[in-house]
Amino acid sequence: MMMQYTRLGRTALQVSRLCLGTLNLGVNLPKPDSFALLDTALDEGVNFVDTADQYGWQVHRGWTEELLGEWFAQGGRRREKMVLGTKVFTPMSDWPNEGGLSARHIISACEASLRRLGTDWIDLYQMHHVDRSAPWEEVWQAMELLVQQGKVRYVGSSNFAGWHLVAAQEAANRRHFLGLVSEQSCYNLVRRHVELELIPAAQAYGIGVVAWSPLHGGLLGGALRKLAEGTAVKTARGRAMNAMPTLEATVGEYEQLCGAHGLDPAEAAMGWVLSRPGVTSMVIGPRTEEHLRGALRTLEQELDPGLLEELEKLFPPVGNGGPGPEAWAW
């Protein structure tokens, strides 16, 4: 299978259409297995890996970055081959100024991430959430400094609203700074709110959209079958179980529809996300090599138009697919 690559937003940087998420690494997956999964992904052409400074909090904040640093240190040009994304915002302790997007925290958090990752640079430094108390002049001043120092190559965002993208980019434009090149958003058949305003705003400004949680926490990955078999792991908790009470009947129809088309539910859900306009890459969080292989197979499949129509009926878009609200439309 040939990996597919695309430009990240309006930049010349090429990233794989699958981005390896790291939430499971070293936490739900032992370190040797995590390293093996990273190696397999790299061998298959995945050149985009995503983490955050807080990941691994179940052990201690920063644990996942440390694990990635150990993997990079094994050599074989692992670091050079990977486009490395990490994030800043979430408090790293209960002490003041160790969270948010103050200039002080952005710079100190970046330097701490670099130490844990054992690298000289971060390819994509993402704001994990908007900080409503931080003026954009302060945020961009800090990001500009990190770029000038060679510690950061590009800046992205995560979990922003459409108007946040506009405010951030207009402030960057006034400073003649590249600004945002990507936005990482929750996007799947169940959660389609980004289609209203965020994706149109991203497309207008040349900001690549990186979709996370394509299976909505496992809900779209054959959840009912796994629960019946007693094999559910991620599906039995979190986002998937919160949505199950209201979506159980729909999920049942979805699994039957996938079966009728000879598709694994997880692969159908991921294929749908990759088919959506404006989506640059999709974050996957495999726990096994077979999970990874399933995600890779989505790159080779083209969903049947009839299936896509049925999916629209089962999981209708917000506002029935109309544009985001405007003052008036002629």
Summary of the structure (lengths in Angstrom):
residues: 330
radius of gyration: 19.7
end to end distance: 47.2
largest distance: 59.8
contacts: 1098
relative contact order: 0.12
helix: 44%
strand: 16%
